[in-house]
Amino acid sequence: MTIALFGCQESAQPPAAPAPPADPEEVIRQIIADSDEKLEAALAEEDVSTTASQIVSALDDYEDHGAMHQFEEFHRGIQDLAGMAHQGASQEELQAKISELKQLADELLAESREIEPASEQE
């Protein structure tokens, strides 16, 4: 006995709608917010170059988005960190740069959240 099946059976429920695209500004904020923990772990594992390059790459995806403008200084700082790590900077130098970037990230994230409600009121 041979049974051949053609096509696929349709389910009674329609396929789920795709998730709406994430807000680019929120994605950028999340990348920056997560960077501190990732960089500290990378420093402990002596893999700052790879991690910093991954963060740069993630931010590069939003480089042309208007929301990225307010985070350009952080983006440049992460690029500098990746370069420092690639050139063999000491753990102390990398730690100092990571601390500087953490402080900058905290300031930029706080500022971006202060600006957001004001722009929503317009």
Rosetta constraint file for C-alpha pairs under 8 A:
AtomPair CA 22 CA 26 HARMONIC 7.39 0.50
AtomPair CA 22 CA 27 HARMONIC 6.84 0.50
AtomPair CA 23 CA 27 HARMONIC 6.31 0.50
AtomPair CA 24 CA 28 HARMONIC 6.16 0.50
AtomPair CA 24 CA 62 HARMONIC 7.30 0.50
AtomPair CA 24 CA 65 HARMONIC 7.66 0.50
AtomPair CA 24 CA 67 HARMONIC 7.28 0.50
AtomPair CA 25 CA 29 HARMONIC 6.19 0.50
AtomPair CA 25 CA 67 HARMONIC 5.36 0.50
AtomPair CA 25 CA 68 HARMONIC 7.23 0.50
AtomPair CA 26 CA 30 HARMONIC 6.14 0.50
AtomPair CA 27 CA 31 HARMONIC 6.24 0.50
AtomPair CA 28 CA 32 HARMONIC 6.30 0.50
AtomPair CA 28 CA 59 HARMONIC 6.76 0.50
AtomPair CA 28 CA 62 HARMONIC 7.44 0.50
AtomPair CA 28 CA 68 HARMONIC 7.23 0.50
AtomPair CA 29 CA 33 HARMONIC 5.96 0.50
AtomPair CA 29 CA 109 HARMONIC 6.66 0.50
AtomPair CA 30 CA 34 HARMONIC 5.97 0.50
AtomPair CA 31 CA 35 HARMONIC 6.12 0.50
AtomPair CA 31 CA 55 HARMONIC 7.18 0.50
AtomPair CA 31 CA 58 HARMONIC 7.40 0.50
AtomPair CA 31 CA 59 HARMONIC 7.43 0.50
AtomPair CA 32 CA 36 HARMONIC 7.56 0.50
AtomPair CA 32 CA 105 HARMONIC 6.40 0.50
AtomPair CA 33 CA 105 HARMONIC 7.02 0.50
AtomPair CA 33 CA 106 HARMONIC 7.84 0.50
AtomPair CA 33 CA 109 HARMONIC 7.68 0.50
AtomPair CA 34 CA 38 HARMONIC 6.42 0.50
AtomPair CA 35 CA 39 HARMONIC 5.86 0.50
AtomPair CA 35 CA 55 HARMONIC 7.09 0.50
AtomPair CA 36 CA 40 HARMONIC 6.14 0.50
AtomPair CA 36 CA 98 HARMONIC 7.47 0.50
AtomPair CA 36 CA 101 HARMONIC 7.95 0.50
AtomPair CA 36 CA 102 HARMONIC 5.84 0.50
AtomPair CA 37 CA 41 HARMONIC 6.22 0.50
AtomPair CA 38 CA 42 HARMONIC 6.07 0.50
AtomPair CA 38 CA 51 HARMONIC 7.07 0.50
AtomPair CA 39 CA 43 HARMONIC 6.02 0.50
AtomPair CA 39 CA 48 HARMONIC 6.42 0.50
AtomPair CA 39 CA 51 HARMONIC 6.61 0.50
AtomPair CA 39 CA 52 HARMONIC 7.09 0.50
AtomPair CA 39 CA 98 HARMONIC 6.97 0.50
AtomPair CA 40 CA 44 HARMONIC 6.39 0.50
AtomPair CA 40 CA 98 HARMONIC 7.62 0.50
AtomPair CA 41 CA 45 HARMONIC 6.26 0.50
AtomPair CA 42 CA 46 HARMONIC 5.75 0.50
AtomPair CA 42 CA 47 HARMONIC 4.83 0.50
AtomPair CA 42 CA 48 HARMONIC 4.91 0.50
AtomPair CA 42 CA 51 HARMONIC 6.40 0.50
AtomPair CA 43 CA 47 HARMONIC 6.12 0.50
AtomPair CA 43 CA 48 HARMONIC 5.48 0.50
AtomPair CA 43 CA 91 HARMONIC 7.32 0.50
AtomPair CA 43 CA 94 HARMONIC 7.61 0.50
AtomPair CA 43 CA 95 HARMONIC 7.37 0.50
AtomPair CA 47 CA 51 HARMONIC 6.57 0.50
AtomPair CA 48 CA 52 HARMONIC 5.79 0.50
AtomPair CA 48 CA 82 HARMONIC 7.04 0.50
AtomPair CA 48 CA 85 HARMONIC 6.06 0.50
AtomPair CA 48 CA 94 HARMONIC 7.98 0.50
AtomPair CA 49 CA 53 HARMONIC 6.05 0.50
AtomPair CA 49 CA 81 HARMONIC 7.58 0.50
AtomPair CA 49 CA 82 HARMONIC 4.92 0.50
AtomPair CA 49 CA 83 HARMONIC 7.40 0.50
AtomPair CA 49 CA 84 HARMONIC 7.93 0.50
AtomPair CA 49 CA 85 HARMONIC 4.88 0.50
AtomPair CA 49 CA 86 HARMONIC 5.54 0.50
AtomPair CA 50 CA 54 HARMONIC 6.21 0.50
AtomPair CA 50 CA 82 HARMONIC 7.58 0.50
AtomPair CA 51 CA 55 HARMONIC 6.33 0.50
AtomPair CA 52 CA 56 HARMONIC 6.16 0.50
AtomPair CA 52 CA 78 HARMONIC 6.09 0.50
AtomPair CA 52 CA 79 HARMONIC 7.23 0.50
AtomPair CA 52 CA 81 HARMONIC 6.66 0.50
AtomPair CA 52 CA 82 HARMONIC 5.06 0.50
AtomPair CA 53 CA 57 HARMONIC 6.07 0.50
AtomPair CA 53 CA 78 HARMONIC 7.90 0.50
AtomPair CA 53 CA 79 HARMONIC 7.31 0.50
AtomPair CA 53 CA 82 HARMONIC 5.76 0.50
AtomPair CA 54 CA 58 HARMONIC 6.18 0.50
AtomPair CA 55 CA 59 HARMONIC 6.21 0.50
AtomPair CA 55 CA 78 HARMONIC 7.38 0.50
AtomPair CA 56 CA 60 HARMONIC 5.95 0.50
AtomPair CA 56 CA 75 HARMONIC 6.64 0.50
AtomPair CA 56 CA 78 HARMONIC 6.32 0.50
AtomPair CA 56 CA 79 HARMONIC 6.22 0.50
AtomPair CA 57 CA 61 HARMONIC 6.59 0.50
AtomPair CA 58 CA 62 HARMONIC 7.55 0.50
AtomPair CA 59 CA 63 HARMONIC 6.39 0.50
AtomPair CA 59 CA 75 HARMONIC 6.91 0.50
AtomPair CA 62 CA 68 HARMONIC 6.37 0.50
AtomPair CA 63 CA 68 HARMONIC 5.98 0.50
AtomPair CA 64 CA 68 HARMONIC 7.20 0.50
AtomPair CA 65 CA 69 HARMONIC 7.62 0.50
AtomPair CA 67 CA 71 HARMONIC 7.71 0.50
AtomPair CA 68 CA 72 HARMONIC 6.26 0.50
AtomPair CA 70 CA 108 HARMONIC 7.51 0.50
AtomPair CA 70 CA 112 HARMONIC 7.69 0.50
AtomPair CA 71 CA 75 HARMONIC 6.33 0.50
AtomPair CA 71 CA 108 HARMONIC 6.87 0.50
AtomPair CA 72 CA 76 HARMONIC 6.15 0.50
AtomPair CA 73 CA 77 HARMONIC 6.17 0.50
AtomPair CA 74 CA 78 HARMONIC 6.20 0.50
AtomPair CA 74 CA 101 HARMONIC 6.77 0.50
AtomPair CA 74 CA 104 HARMONIC 6.81 0.50
AtomPair CA 74 CA 105 HARMONIC 6.72 0.50
AtomPair CA 75 CA 79 HARMONIC 6.30 0.50
AtomPair CA 76 CA 80 HARMONIC 6.19 0.50
AtomPair CA 77 CA 81 HARMONIC 6.19 0.50
AtomPair CA 77 CA 101 HARMONIC 6.71 0.50
AtomPair CA 78 CA 82 HARMONIC 6.17 0.50
AtomPair CA 78 CA 101 HARMONIC 7.49 0.50
AtomPair CA 79 CA 83 HARMONIC 6.29 0.50
AtomPair CA 80 CA 84 HARMONIC 6.11 0.50
AtomPair CA 81 CA 85 HARMONIC 6.11 0.50
AtomPair CA 81 CA 94 HARMONIC 7.07 0.50
AtomPair CA 81 CA 97 HARMONIC 6.67 0.50
AtomPair CA 81 CA 98 HARMONIC 7.64 0.50
AtomPair CA 82 CA 86 HARMONIC 6.05 0.50
AtomPair CA 83 CA 87 HARMONIC 6.12 0.50
AtomPair CA 84 CA 88 HARMONIC 6.41 0.50
AtomPair CA 84 CA 89 HARMONIC 5.38 0.50
AtomPair CA 84 CA 94 HARMONIC 7.36 0.50
AtomPair CA 85 CA 89 HARMONIC 5.38 0.50
AtomPair CA 85 CA 94 HARMONIC 7.00 0.50
AtomPair CA 89 CA 93 HARMONIC 6.09 0.50
AtomPair CA 89 CA 94 HARMONIC 6.46 0.50
AtomPair CA 90 CA 94 HARMONIC 6.23 0.50
AtomPair CA 91 CA 95 HARMONIC 5.96 0.50
AtomPair CA 92 CA 96 HARMONIC 6.15 0.50
AtomPair CA 93 CA 97 HARMONIC 6.31 0.50
AtomPair CA 94 CA 98 HARMONIC 6.07 0.50
AtomPair CA 95 CA 99 HARMONIC 6.08 0.50
AtomPair CA 96 CA 100 HARMONIC 6.20 0.50
AtomPair CA 97 CA 101 HARMONIC 6.13 0.50
AtomPair CA 98 CA 102 HARMONIC 6.06 0.50
AtomPair CA 99 CA 103 HARMONIC 6.31 0.50
AtomPair CA 100 CA 104 HARMONIC 6.24 0.50
AtomPair CA 101 CA 105 HARMONIC 5.90 0.50
AtomPair CA 102 CA 106 HARMONIC 6.17 0.50
AtomPair CA 103 CA 107 HARMONIC 6.30 0.50
AtomPair CA 104 CA 108 HARMONIC 6.08 0.50
AtomPair CA 105 CA 109 HARMONIC 5.92 0.50
AtomPair CA 106 CA 110 HARMONIC 6.11 0.50
AtomPair CA 107 CA 111 HARMONIC 6.14 0.50
AtomPair CA 108 CA 112 HARMONIC 6.02 0.50
AtomPair CA 109 CA 113 HARMONIC 6.26 0.50
AtomPair CA 110 CA 114 HARMONIC 6.33 0.50
AtomPair CA 111 CA 115 HARMONIC 6.23 0.50
AtomPair CA 112 CA 116 HARMONIC 6.15 0.50
AtomPair CA 113 CA 117 HARMONIC 7.19 0.50
AtomPair CA 114 CA 118 HARMONIC 7.26 0.50
AtomPair CA 115 CA 119 HARMONIC 6.37 0.50
AtomPair CA 116 CA 120 HARMONIC 6.34 0.50
AtomPair CA 117 CA 121 HARMONIC 6.46 0.50
AtomPair CA 118 CA 122 HARMONIC 7.02 0.50
